[in-house]
Amino acid sequence: SGTVVIPLIYDDDDTFGFSEGLAAVKKDGKSGFIDKSGSVVIPFIYDNAYNFSEDWAAVQKDGSYGFIDHSGKVVLPFIYDDVKHVGFFLGYARVSKDGEEFTIKKSGKRVE
């Protein structure tokens, strides 16, 4: 038998485990992030969240996606309709906006 380390209080089965020390989880229909002790690190204020990748996580709020850092600070604004895969990989992320899919750098600049 195992030991419960984090209480079974979260709603969603979308959790992909821990990445960079944090896990995206849902409670009462909102997403936030917990650490390995189960403490809430980033509050449950997002509609959807991906795990961290390259120090940033893609999160959705009011229908649009943006990116936050480990402290919850917004590092790229909520201007994207969708984020593909998990967010950034090798310094690039695939996003969509206004029906068009494209790649951005961590600066937010579009890659042509």
Secondary structure, DSSP 8 states (H G I E B T S, - for coil): ----SS-S----S-----BTTEEEEEETTEEEEEETTS-EEEEEEESEE---BTTBEEEEETTEEEEE-TTS-EEEEEEESEE-TTS-BTTEEEEEETTEEEEEETTS-EE-
